[in-house]
Amino acid sequence: HVQLVESGGGIVQPGGSLRLSCAASGFTFSSYAMSWYRQAPGKERELVATITRNGGSTDYADSVKVRFTISRDNAKNTVYLRMNSLKPEDTAVYYCNAKRGVLFDYWGQGTQVTVSS
């Protein structure tokens, strides 16, 4: 069955870094665009970053451009989110998403990122 398992979240001070990972199984990973979303308390879920199937193109929310980098390793069925220069407003639950067309749309369970001094 389909699984997306996020890891790498935690508590970090402002200005610090984290790398999130999302391990996929149960589907053909290389056929799916992959994205990271986040949801802060009391706010709607928002798209953070997206990477195409072969990793050739990426896109970012304005709020994270330059600071965050999405990447993928299709041999390991894993997508990453490197987060630098973290700010308190980056605090959220971060979710991994796999999408192909309109029919195939999978989500992970989320990993908490807290940026606090």
C-alpha positions as CSV (number, residue, x, y, z in Angstrom):
1,H,0.0,0.0,0.0
2,V,1.0,3.6,-0.5
3,Q,3.1,5.2,2.3
4,L,4.8,8.5,2.7
5,V,6.8,8.8,5.9
6,E,8.3,12.1,6.9
7,S,11.2,12.5,9.3
8,G,13.7,15.1,10.4
9,G,11.5,17.5,12.2
10,G,12.3,18.9,15.5
11,I,13.0,22.1,17.6
12,V,15.6,24.5,16.3
13,Q,16.6,28.0,17.2
14,P,16.0,30.9,14.8
15,G,18.7,31.0,12.1
16,G,19.2,27.3,12.4
17,S,18.8,24.5,9.8
18,L,16.9,21.3,9.4
19,R,16.6,18.7,6.6
20,L,13.3,16.9,6.2
21,S,13.1,13.6,4.5
22,C,10.1,11.8,3.0
23,A,10.4,8.1,2.2
24,A,7.9,6.8,-0.3
25,S,6.7,3.3,-1.0
26,G,3.8,1.5,-2.7
27,F,3.8,3.5,-5.9
28,T,6.2,4.4,-8.8
29,F,7.9,7.3,-7.1
30,S,9.6,8.6,-10.3
31,S,6.2,9.1,-12.0
32,Y,5.0,11.6,-9.4
33,A,5.7,15.2,-8.8
34,M,6.6,15.7,-5.1
35,S,5.8,18.6,-2.9
36,W,6.1,19.8,0.7
37,Y,3.3,21.6,2.4
38,R,3.0,23.1,5.8
39,Q,0.2,24.0,8.2
40,A,0.7,26.3,11.2
41,P,-1.8,26.3,14.1
42,G,-5.0,28.2,13.1
43,K,-3.9,28.5,9.4
44,E,-4.6,26.8,6.2
45,R,-2.2,24.3,4.7
46,E,0.1,26.0,2.2
47,L,2.4,24.8,-0.5
48,V,6.0,25.3,0.3
49,A,7.9,23.7,-2.5
50,T,7.4,21.4,-5.5
51,I,9.8,19.3,-7.6
52,T,9.1,17.6,-11.0
53,R,9.3,13.9,-11.6
54,N,12.9,13.9,-12.8
55,G,14.0,16.7,-10.5
56,G,14.6,19.1,-13.4
57,S,12.4,21.9,-12.1
58,T,11.5,23.2,-8.7
59,D,9.2,25.9,-7.4
60,Y,8.9,27.6,-4.1
61,A,6.6,29.8,-2.0
62,D,7.9,33.4,-1.9
63,S,8.2,33.1,1.9
64,V,10.9,30.3,1.6
65,K,12.7,31.2,-1.6
66,V,16.5,31.2,-1.2
67,R,16.2,29.7,2.3
68,F,14.7,26.3,1.4
69,T,15.8,23.7,-1.2
70,I,13.7,20.7,-2.4
71,S,15.5,17.7,-3.9
72,R,14.7,14.1,-4.7
73,D,16.6,10.8,-5.1
74,N,14.5,8.6,-7.4
75,A,16.8,5.6,-6.7
76,K,16.0,5.9,-3.0
77,N,12.3,6.9,-3.4
78,T,12.9,9.9,-1.2
79,V,12.3,13.6,-1.3
80,Y,14.1,16.1,0.9
81,L,13.5,19.6,2.1
82,R,16.6,21.5,3.2
83,M,15.6,24.4,5.4
84,N,18.1,27.1,6.3
85,S,17.9,30.4,8.1
86,L,14.8,29.2,9.9
87,K,12.4,31.8,11.3
88,P,9.7,31.4,14.0
89,E,7.1,31.8,11.3
90,D,8.3,28.6,9.7
91,T,6.9,26.7,12.7
92,A,4.3,24.3,11.4
93,V,3.6,20.6,10.6
94,Y,5.3,19.8,7.4
95,Y,3.6,17.3,5.0
96,C,4.9,15.4,2.1
97,N,2.7,15.1,-1.0
98,A,2.9,12.9,-4.1
99,K,0.7,13.8,-7.1
100,R,0.1,12.4,-10.6
101,G,-2.7,14.0,-12.6
102,V,-5.9,14.5,-10.8
103,L,-6.6,11.0,-9.6
104,F,-3.4,10.2,-7.7
105,D,-2.8,12.4,-4.7
106,Y,-1.1,11.0,-1.6
107,W,-0.1,12.5,1.8
108,G,2.2,11.7,4.6
109,Q,1.3,12.0,8.3
110,G,3.4,15.1,8.8
111,T,6.4,16.1,10.9
112,Q,6.5,19.0,13.4
113,V,9.0,21.8,12.9
114,T,9.3,24.3,15.7
115,V,11.5,27.3,15.5
116,S,12.0,28.9,18.9
117,S,14.7,30.4,21.1
